[in-house]
């Protein structure tokens, strides 16, 4: 159950980071892009930590 949640968090983070690129390119909103990148990166790292780290 916890691994499924971690996997879902990582996928959501990748989608968020990918959409941040489009926000930055289409709307020229650098601040919004950086905020989305930071949230996506943090969410990915949190999911990675819940998943078990390097050994899995």
N, C-alpha and C positions, 0 to 999 in steps of 0.2 A: 504493500500500500504506500509506504513512504517512498519507495523507488519510483512508483508511478507518479506521485506528486512531484518529485524532483525532476523527472523526465518532462513532465508537463510545464514546469517552471522554465526549464531550459529552452523548450520549443517556443514558449511565449516570449522569452527574452530574445531569441533569434528573430522572431517576427517583428518585435518592437524595434530592434536595432536596424533591421532591413527597412522598415517604414520610416525610420529617422533619416535615412539617406534620401528618400523621396521628399520628405518634408523640407530638408535642407536645400535640395536641388530645385524643387518646384516653387516653393514659397519664399526662398531666400531668408529663412528664419534660423539663423545660426544658434541663437540662444535656445530655442525650442528643440533643435536638433541635438545640441549638447546635453540637454536635460534628458531627452529620450535615450540617448546613448548611455548616460550614467545610470539611469534606472534599469535599462536592459542589461547592462554589464553587471550591476549588483544582483539583479534577479538571476542571471545565469550563474554567477559565483555562488549564490545561496543554494540554488538547485544542485550545483556540483558538490557542494559540501554535504548536503542532505543525501546525495547519492552514495557517498562513501569515499570521495577523493580520488587519489591516483591509482590505487590498486584494482579498481573494478573495471 
